[in-house]
Amino acid sequence: MTPSILSETTRDLALKYNLDFEAYDKDFMQAQGMGGLLGVAQGSAQPPKFILLKYTGATNNIIDVALVGKGITFDSGGISLKPSENMGDMKGDMAGEQP
């Protein structure tokens, strides 16, 4: 899934579930000084997106649950930083797979 497809999918879910949605492009990220994110994004031919999905909660006494996380569509896994020993076992590390 590319950053653009993730952004479109997130927008559709926001509309369906009445959530606030904003997606920012590379120019915004540069203006905000998001150098770390932009540095990782340089490893992909796809343009980066910074997506903000906001849930403000119910207005009644119902207990709300919200999940907080991040979506990553590109990760080199720091392959050049890790020792080569057992590198084959690292292919599924982001998916939670155990060797």
N, C-alpha and C positions, 0 to 999 in steps of 0.2 A: 504494500500500500504506500503510495507516495504521499508527501505532505499535503499536496493539493487535494487528493482523494480523501485523506483523513479529514481535512478541513470541510469538504463538501458533505461527508457523512456526518460529521459532528453538527454542522449547520442543520441538516435534516432532522437529526435527533432532537436538537434544541427546539425546533419548530413543533415537533410532535409532542414533546413533553413540557413545553412552555418554559424553557430555560433561556437565560441571556447568553448570547453568543457573539464573540468578536474574533476575527482572524486578522493577523498582522503580517505584513510582508517584509522582505529583506531591508527595504529603506527604513521602515519603522524600527526594526531591530538595530540597524546601524545608528540611528538617531538616539536610541536608548542605551547604547553602549553594550549591547549583548554580544561581546566579542567571543566568548566561549561557545555559545550556540552557533554563531556564524562560522567560527573556526571548524567545528564539526561538519556544518553544512557544506563547507567547501569540498568535502570528500564525495559529494553527490552531484550529479548533473541536474537534479531536480531543485527547483527553487524552494527555499525554506518557508515555513509558516510558523507563526507563534499563535496558538489558539487559546482563547480564554472562554471557558464554559462556566457559567455561574448559576448556582441554585440558591435562592434566597430563603427557602423554607416556607412552610405553611403559616397561615395567619391564625390558626386555631391551636388547640392544646394537643394535637396529634404529634407524637414523637417522630421526627424526621431523621432519616439516615442519608448521608451523602458520602460518596467515596472521593478521595483526593488522590490524584496520581498524575502520571505523565504518559504521553504516547510517543514512542520513538519509532521512526520509520527507517532510520539508517544508523548503523553502528558497526564500526570496523572492529569492535571488541578490543581495541588497544593491542592489536596483534603484533605490532612492532615493539611494544613495550613489555610484552610477556616473554618469559623464557620459552624456548621451543619444546622443551620436554613436556610431554603430555598435551601438546597443543591440539591434537586430534580430539581429545575429550572436551575441549572448550566450545565446539561447534554449537551445542545446544544450551550453553550456560544462561543465556538471556531468557530462554523459554522455561527455565526451571528444571531442565532435564538433569538427571544424575548420571555420571559415567558408569 
